[in-house]
Amino acid sequence: MNMNTDYYQIDDLLTEEHKLVRQSVREFVQQEIKPVIDKYAQAHTDIPDLMKKLGSIGALGPYIPEEYGGAGLDQISYGLIMQELEAGDSAIRSSASVQSSLVMFPIHEYATEEQKMKWLPKLASGELVGCFGLTEPNHGSNPGGMETKFVDKGDHVILNGAKMWITNSPIADIAVVWAKDEEGIVRGMVVEKEMEGFSAPETPNKWSLRASKTGELVFENVKVPKENLFPNIKGLKGPLSCLNSARYGISWGVIGAAIDCYETALQYSLERTQFGKPIGGFQLQQKKLAEFLTEITKAQLLCWRLGTLKNEGRATPAQISMAKRNNVKMAIDIARESRQILGGMGIVGDYPMMRHAANLESVITYEGTHDVHLLITGMDITGINAFS
Ligand SMILES: Cc1cc2nc3c(=O)[nH]c(=O)nc-3n(C[C@H](O)[C@H](O)[C@H](O)COP(=O)(O)OP(=O)(O)OC[C@H]3O[C@@H](n4cnc5c(N)ncnc54)[C@H](O)[C@@H]3O)c2cc1C
């Protein structure tokens, strides 16, 4: 019997710091997430004080420099943190991803020094919760079509429009919002919860990511001070750069969900007896388990290499698309198939497969759908745009 999910000794490629970071997040997930996650997911609500807890273990903005409250870690460490959190639940990883890559990253990259000092340390500690508004009711895969817009009024702008499917919007203190100016140029800004005309109603009845809240962002003549606009970025490359960082984290994160399913199925297959022997002794079940570990190993290698390229500033958006697409599909396939190994037991909340499978339906859709990432790879290799 070999319960090891590091089949190709990828640990040899990690530093001591990487392993320590992974171990501390793994312990946090074992103690704080796994014992309660089914209860919160079933109740369709978020874990109280989750963001502060994530902040206390350095899981928010891990690669943001320490002077701004981050942990100053590298991209492999960031990936490993996402992997361990998603072994707990994709909703937990999503909250950390959004705060790190979609809120802290653009503030760090594009804001003024004053804005960085104002928001980053509190976001890193979880004292403030952030969300990211790009998707709109009429524009998901094609964010360039966005209709949310603002007009210049001297020392402030007036913002109008709506965003949809926004992770953590109902609990967020600030929102990084992308909107068009009067010339149609996309700009980023921070909208604060208490601003008049701004609301963030919750989207009810989700079957997926039930342990995190999702909602809208509605702007009705919201007066946003000019100092909340990011001065250092114009155009869609602003939000797309954030998505690159988040998609990279997702590529690692889903490996955690896949490993959780694989380990549960392997253990169950060795304990459950039918026709006089453990079901893990039947060829059909072994085929599933062997293929799970093969796919997990391939995904681990893809991520490790992508992480080293990202550390060197050489990872391309198309490479990140390939990893996001491949790894999320790998994880959702393992969640669905591993559930079958548990037979009827696979559908109850005592085991994580149904929850992971349902969560991964969102993960395969958000941050660029499975099909959109294929089109990105297709365009990269042919030079021909098949989007429109
Ligand atoms: C739980 C959850 C959380 C989310 N969190 C956030 C968030 O925090 N912030 C944020 O801004 N957004 C968020 N999103 C939105 C997410 O990124 C979008 O749902 C996603 O980009 C797809 O957009 P859409 O839902 O409008 O689908 P559409 O764009 O309408 O796509 C519908 C289908 O058409 C396909 N399609 C679209 N264009 C093409 C094409 N050119 N060729 C072939 N097929 C195509 C798609 O692949 C898809 O299968 C979240 C979504 C979910 C479900």
The ligand as a Tripos MOL2 file, in Angstrom:
@<TRIPOS>MOLECULE
LIG
   53    58     1     0     0
SMALL
NO_CHARGES

@<TRIPOS>ATOM
      1 C1        -19.4400   31.3470   -7.8450 C.3       1 LIG1
      2 C2        -18.8940   32.3800   -8.7850 C.ar      1 LIG1
      3 C3        -18.0330   33.3600   -8.3000 C.ar      1 LIG1
      4 C4        -17.5650   34.3750   -9.1620 C.ar      1 LIG1
      5 N1        -16.7600   35.3810   -8.6530 N.ar      1 LIG1
      6 C5        -16.4720   36.4570   -9.4430 C.ar      1 LIG1
      7 C6        -15.8070   37.6000   -8.8930 C.ar      1 LIG1
      8 O1        -15.4250   37.6230   -7.7180 O.2       1 LIG1
      9 N2        -15.6120   38.6930   -9.6960 N.ar      1 LIG1
     10 C7        -15.9970   38.7070  -11.0090 C.ar      1 LIG1
     11 O2        -15.8050   39.7280  -11.6710 O.2       1 LIG1
     12 N3        -16.6220   37.6190  -11.5650 N.ar      1 LIG1
     13 C8        -16.8670   36.5070  -10.8090 C.ar      1 LIG1
     14 N4        -17.5220   35.4110  -11.3390 N.ar      1 LIG1
     15 C9        -17.9970   35.4810  -12.7310 C.3       1 LIG1
     16 C10       -17.2950   34.5210  -13.6740 C.3       1 LIG1
     17 O3        -15.9900   34.9300  -13.9320 O.3       1 LIG1
     18 C11       -18.1810   34.4170  -14.9360 C.3       1 LIG1
     19 O4        -19.3260   33.6630  -14.5610 O.3       1 LIG1
     20 C12       -17.4600   33.7730  -16.1000 C.3       1 LIG1
     21 O5        -16.4500   34.5990  -16.6020 O.3       1 LIG1
     22 C13       -18.4170   33.4150  -17.2520 C.3       1 LIG1
     23 O6        -19.2320   34.4900  -17.5600 O.3       1 LIG1
     24 P1        -20.8180   34.2510  -17.6940 P.3       1 LIG1
     25 O7        -21.2870   33.5520  -16.4820 O.co2     1 LIG1
     26 O8        -21.4370   35.5570  -18.0400 O.co2     1 LIG1
     27 O9        -20.9750   33.2510  -18.9050 O.3       1 LIG1
     28 P2        -20.9860   33.6170  -20.4660 P.3       1 LIG1
     29 O10       -19.8330   34.5030  -20.7970 O.co2     1 LIG1
     30 O11       -22.3590   34.0490  -20.8400 O.co2     1 LIG1
     31 O12       -20.7030   32.1870  -21.1080 O.3       1 LIG1
     32 C14       -21.7200   31.1750  -21.2180 C.3       1 LIG1
     33 C15       -21.1340   30.0110  -22.0260 C.3       1 LIG1
     34 O13       -20.7420   30.4760  -23.3310 O.3       1 LIG1
     35 C16       -19.4010   30.1320  -23.5980 C.3       1 LIG1
     36 N5        -18.7750   31.1500  -24.4520 N.ar      1 LIG1
     37 C17       -18.6660   32.4770  -24.1890 C.ar      1 LIG1
     38 N6        -18.0020   33.0970  -25.1920 N.ar      1 LIG1
     39 C18       -17.6560   32.1100  -26.0970 C.ar      1 LIG1
     40 C19       -16.9330   32.1010  -27.3310 C.ar      1 LIG1
     41 N7        -16.3890   33.2220  -27.8370 N.pl3     1 LIG1
     42 N8        -16.7900   30.9430  -27.9710 N.ar      1 LIG1
     43 C20       -17.3020   29.7910  -27.4500 C.ar      1 LIG1
     44 N9        -17.9980   29.7350  -26.3010 N.ar      1 LIG1
     45 C21       -18.1490   30.8910  -25.6140 C.ar      1 LIG1
     46 C22       -18.7260   30.0370  -22.2200 C.3       1 LIG1
     47 O14       -17.5800   29.2130  -22.2720 O.3       1 LIG1
     48 C23       -19.8550   29.4490  -21.3890 C.3       1 LIG1
     49 O15       -19.8510   28.0520  -21.5080 O.3       1 LIG1
     50 C24       -17.9370   34.3540  -10.5210 C.ar      1 LIG1
     51 C25       -18.7700   33.3340  -11.0000 C.ar      1 LIG1
     52 C26       -19.2320   32.3550  -10.1520 C.ar      1 LIG1
     53 C27       -20.1410   31.2800  -10.6990 C.3       1 LIG1
@<TRIPOS>BOND
     1     1     2 1
     2     2     3 ar
     3     2    52 ar
     4     3     4 ar
     5     4     5 ar
     6     4    50 ar
     7     5     6 ar
     8     6     7 ar
     9     6    13 1
    10     7     8 2
    11     7     9 ar
    12     9    10 ar
    13    10    11 2
    14    10    12 ar
    15    12    13 ar
    16    13    14 ar
    17    14    15 1
    18    14    50 ar
    19    15    16 1
    20    16    17 1
    21    16    18 1
    22    18    19 1
    23    18    20 1
    24    20    21 1
    25    20    22 1
    26    22    23 1
    27    23    24 1
    28    24    25 2
    29    24    26 1
    30    24    27 1
    31    27    28 1
    32    28    29 2
    33    28    30 1
    34    28    31 1
    35    31    32 1
    36    32    33 1
    37    33    34 1
    38    33    48 1
    39    34    35 1
    40    35    36 1
    41    35    46 1
    42    36    37 ar
    43    36    45 ar
    44    37    38 ar
    45    38    39 ar
    46    39    40 ar
    47    39    45 ar
    48    40    41 1
    49    40    42 ar
    50    42    43 ar
    51    43    44 ar
    52    44    45 ar
    53    46    47 1
    54    46    48 1
    55    48    49 1
    56    50    51 ar
    57    51    52 ar
    58    52    53 1
@<TRIPOS>SUBSTRUCTURE
     1 LIG1         1 GROUP 0 **** ****
